[in-house]
Amino acid sequence: MIVVPLKEGENIERALKKFKRKFEKTGVVKELRRRQAFTKPSIEKRKERIHAVYVQKMQLAEE
């Protein structure tokens, strides 16, 4: 459960902003979207490999 303590006289918008930030960090929405559609394990592995190649190229470009 996400708890956002409010200070005396703190703006409600600021508290909502804190709540939204904490909620986003938990990754609940991302997980729900990921579970909506089934992806085959072979496709997931392919995406991971493509991402690894991309990251490696980015690291080499920095050097």
Phi and psi restraints in degrees (value plus and minus 20) as a CYANA .aco file:
   2 ILE   PHI    -110.8   -70.8
   2 ILE   PSI     107.6   147.6
   3 VAL   PHI    -139.5   -99.5
   3 VAL   PSI     108.7   148.7
   4 VAL   PHI    -139.3   -99.3
   4 VAL   PSI      83.1   123.1
   5 PRO   PHI     -90.7   -50.7
   5 PRO   PSI     116.4   156.4
   6 LEU   PHI    -120.8   -80.8
   6 LEU   PSI     115.8   155.8
   7 LYS   PHI    -108.1   -68.1
   7 LYS   PSI     143.0   183.0
   8 GLU   PHI     -81.5   -41.5
   8 GLU   PSI     102.2   142.2
   9 GLY   PHI      58.2    98.2
   9 GLY   PSI      -6.7    33.3
  10 GLU   PHI     -95.1   -55.1
  10 GLU   PSI     123.5   163.5
  11 ASN   PHI     -89.0   -49.0
  11 ASN   PSI     120.9   160.9
  12 ILE   PHI     -86.0   -46.0
  12 ILE   PSI     -58.3   -18.3
  13 GLU   PHI     -80.9   -40.9
  13 GLU   PSI     -58.9   -18.9
  14 ARG   PHI     -86.8   -46.8
  14 ARG   PSI     -59.5   -19.5
  15 ALA   PHI     -85.5   -45.5
  15 ALA   PSI     -60.2   -20.2
  16 LEU   PHI     -83.3   -43.3
  16 LEU   PSI     -58.8   -18.8
  17 LYS   PHI     -82.9   -42.9
  17 LYS   PSI     -62.7   -22.7
  18 LYS   PHI     -82.2   -42.2
  18 LYS   PSI     -63.7   -23.7
  19 PHE   PHI     -81.6   -41.6
  19 PHE   PSI     -66.7   -26.7
  20 LYS   PHI     -81.6   -41.6
  20 LYS   PSI     -59.8   -19.8
  21 ARG   PHI     -84.2   -44.2
  21 ARG   PSI     -65.1   -25.1
  22 LYS   PHI     -84.5   -44.5
  22 LYS   PSI     -60.6   -20.6
  23 PHE   PHI     -84.4   -44.4
  23 PHE   PSI     -61.0   -21.0
  24 GLU   PHI     -83.6   -43.6
  24 GLU   PSI     -57.8   -17.8
  25 LYS   PHI     -87.3   -47.3
  25 LYS   PSI     -46.2    -6.2
  26 THR   PHI     -89.8   -49.8
  26 THR   PSI     -47.1    -7.1
  27 GLY   PHI      59.6    99.6
  27 GLY   PSI       0.5    40.5
  28 VAL   PHI     -85.0   -45.0
  28 VAL   PSI     -67.0   -27.0
  29 VAL   PHI     -85.7   -45.7
  29 VAL   PSI     -60.9   -20.9
  30 LYS   PHI     -81.5   -41.5
  30 LYS   PSI     -62.6   -22.6
  31 GLU   PHI     -85.7   -45.7
  31 GLU   PSI     -60.9   -20.9
  32 LEU   PHI     -82.1   -42.1
  32 LEU   PSI     -64.6   -24.6
  33 ARG   PHI     -84.5   -44.5
  33 ARG   PSI     -57.8   -17.8
  34 ARG   PHI     -85.5   -45.5
  34 ARG   PSI     -55.8   -15.8
  35 ARG   PHI    -101.3   -61.3
  35 ARG   PSI     -30.6     9.4
  36 GLN   PHI     -87.1   -47.1
  36 GLN   PSI     -53.6   -13.6
  37 ALA   PHI    -146.0  -106.0
  37 ALA   PSI     116.2   156.2
  38 PHE   PHI    -100.9   -60.9
  38 PHE   PSI     113.2   153.2
  39 THR   PHI    -138.7   -98.7
  39 THR   PSI     117.7   157.7
  40 LYS   PHI     -85.4   -45.4
  40 LYS   PSI     126.7   166.7
  41 PRO   PHI     -77.5   -37.5
  41 PRO   PSI     -54.0   -14.0
  42 SER   PHI     -85.7   -45.7
  42 SER   PSI     -57.1   -17.1
  43 ILE   PHI     -89.9   -49.9
  43 ILE   PSI     -59.1   -19.1
  44 GLU   PHI     -82.5   -42.5
  44 GLU   PSI     -62.7   -22.7
  45 LYS   PHI     -83.8   -43.8
  45 LYS   PSI     -59.6   -19.6
  46 ARG   PHI     -82.6   -42.6
  46 ARG   PSI     -63.3   -23.3
  47 LYS   PHI     -83.4   -43.4
  47 LYS   PSI     -60.7   -20.7
  48 GLU   PHI     -82.6   -42.6
  48 GLU   PSI     -61.5   -21.5
  49 ARG   PHI     -84.7   -44.7
  49 ARG   PSI     -63.6   -23.6
  50 ILE   PHI     -82.2   -42.2
  50 ILE   PSI     -61.4   -21.4
  51 HIS   PHI     -85.6   -45.6
  51 HIS   PSI     -59.8   -19.8
  52 ALA   PHI     -83.7   -43.7
  52 ALA   PSI     -60.2   -20.2
  53 VAL   PHI     -84.4   -44.4
  53 VAL   PSI     -62.5   -22.5
  54 TYR   PHI     -81.0   -41.0
  54 TYR   PSI     -66.5   -26.5
  55 VAL   PHI     -83.0   -43.0
  55 VAL   PSI     -61.4   -21.4
  56 GLN   PHI     -84.0   -44.0
  56 GLN   PSI     -61.4   -21.4
  57 LYS   PHI     -83.6   -43.6
  57 LYS   PSI     -59.4   -19.4
  58 MET   PHI     -85.0   -45.0
  58 MET   PSI     -60.6   -20.6
  59 GLN   PHI     -86.5   -46.5
  59 GLN   PSI     -58.8   -18.8
  60 LEU   PHI     -88.6   -48.6
  60 LEU   PSI     -53.4   -13.4
  61 ALA   PHI     -89.3   -49.3
  61 ALA   PSI     -50.6   -10.6
  62 GLU   PHI     -89.1   -49.1
  62 GLU   PSI     -53.0   -13.0
